[in-house]
Amino acid sequence: MESIFHEKQEGSLCAQHCLNNLLQGEYFSPVELSSIAHQLDEEERMRMAEGGVTSEDYRTFLQQQPSGNMDDSGFFSIQVISNALKVWGLELILFNSPEYQRLRIDPINERSFICNYKEHWFTVRKLGKQWFNLNSLLTGPELISDTYLALFLAQLQQEGYSIFVVKGDLPDCEADQLLQMIRVQQMQRPKLIGEELAQLRDQRVQKTDLERALEANDGAAMLDEDEEDLQRALALSRHEIDMEDEEADLRRAIQLSMQGSLRNVSQDTPQTSGTTLSSEELRKRREAYFEKQQQQQAADPQGPVSRSSEKPTTSSAAPGSDLGDAMSEEEMLQAAVTMSLETVGDNSQIEGEK
């Protein structure tokens, strides 16, 4: 397919593309076709002048556009194409004309066709043993099978195309020689240039939309990451605040506990000091204690006695003052300690009840 010459559409120069694709080379330029068109215009003017330059037909001809065979857009008439092909000894015959139809020639046996519809020209040519649609509006040559060629031409006629059969020997070309030896296969039909441009435009639009969507997703992901980082920072901050509050509460509890301990110590200190008795009070309590011990012994002479009465007394009937004098110093000390412990216990019980 790369060896096939195929000019793509530029402006309205479809007649030029049609001729060059037919001849398989850059044989004609706009300047050369314009020269042929001007020559045809002059020949037509001279024929019109034969009827008189003052005739109504001649004045009407002169009032028309500068040329009937070309315009400023690059369009060229069938007369220009026909005269250009005469340079190469080629002739155009209308495909659906009665003269050609009477010949009953199978389109497969022809060499090429030129098709025209609404000022657009394109070539269908046989290269080697295969047919190709060389329309300049296509992105490349389109392979046409032998069985589809007749149907393709019939479809063009139905759409309003004028089809011309090219008669004569076409110049030799590389593609024709190469395709005489090999056959090509086309997996995908070439698109129209407008379709390809539209598809490229749609692809660019889709790519732009996709890039925007990806950018939006990236931005959203970044926002999500920032929000997650913020949430983690807030959680850490709250955790630190809670730990600080717990530490503060613990410090306050310890401080209050220490204050309470100090207060209890300060309250217990005068009570302890209050238990300090004078010698006279201690002697009276000691006498009362011994008297109580003697009464218990009298009530239960066989029962056990306290630690202070484990040792035998010198006289059980003597008054308490005489007993105190008769006791040894060790016994008196032991009794005093016992009384002090009882006094402290009584004071603790009274404090607990308060």
Disulfide bonds with the S-S distance in Angstrom:
none
